[in-house]
Amino acid sequence: MIRKLSYALIGALLVAALALGLVFWKLHTALGQPLQIGEAQTLEVQPGDTPSGLFQRLERDGILGDSFWLRLHWRLKLSGHTLHSGEYQLRPEMTARDMIGLWQRGEVVQHTLTIVEGWNFRQVRAALEALPTVQQTIVGQSDDEVMKRLGQEGSHPEGRFFPDTYSFTRGVADLELLQRAHSRLETVLADEWQQRSEGLPYQDAYEALIMASIIEKETGVPSERGEIAGVFVRRLEQGMLLQTDPTVIYGMGEQYKGRITRSDLRRPTPYNTYTISGLPPTPIAMVGREAIHAALHPVEGKSLYFVARGDGSHVFSNSLSEHNRAVREYQLKRRSDYRSSPPPRQSPAPIENAQ
């Protein structure tokens, strides 16, 4: 009797071992199977999707087989893992195990929004609206309404969002991206303001931001930012008008068609620094850290004027007579991409548009 029981136990153990071996082999085979796709594609996981449901969907689509064993594997080994919603990049060389690894690590596809130095808020909004991966919640709302939703009621949006590349996953709200860019600007501005040079003619950090936006629009040559800041700071200190074309262009709004005329320079707007004293009321563009730093650390010197060479760089002058000579020289060499800079009001040189 004992011997018969022993044989029965051995037989049962063998059957169990064979069954376990079969299960192991089936799991190994299911996990090692390649994805049946000819090219890279995106698997979108919605909030509320489950691994079991995804395995079954992929089996129906012919991308995977043996979904039962894959579902069993997740229950046995990964039941405590959270499946993050988002997009997962599937590639032809991947196996089911590789795909599950992406799910475990939450390696969802990252999209990007780039806010460029010198953009205005209208351009930022257009860039957001052009992204199909962003949830559009502010389309049709006024700038004032957008700022109110950001908790900045009464604030002008220009210059309030830091130029940078922001990564996000599909479905993020446009307002969330704006909040990130706004918070980043506030952090950078506060940091730079704490380290500012002494004796600057700004009442607060916001005035420094306004100046930085003018610097941002006046030059594409990073090494000149501090010197241009020095010119504008000295003009403020001496009570001179800033007379900078980018502020005129900003004040013209949609009326600007690529060129400004002498009548535009004489036409009063809150931003026309040929007719108003001091700084304009708000920034005129989005501002990078370098321009903010330059506004808060202007280069010392005596120059009060500058004129563009036509290649993006400038000639700086200490006196009106020097400036007029530089204007005459570089006006003769003007190209289609010529950039102007703040000549004195009485200068006879024609004024071209600033980019």
Order of alpha helices (4+ residues) and beta strands (2+ residues): alpha-beta-alpha-alpha-beta-alpha-beta-alpha-alpha-beta-alpha-alpha-alpha-alpha-alpha-alpha-beta-beta-alpha
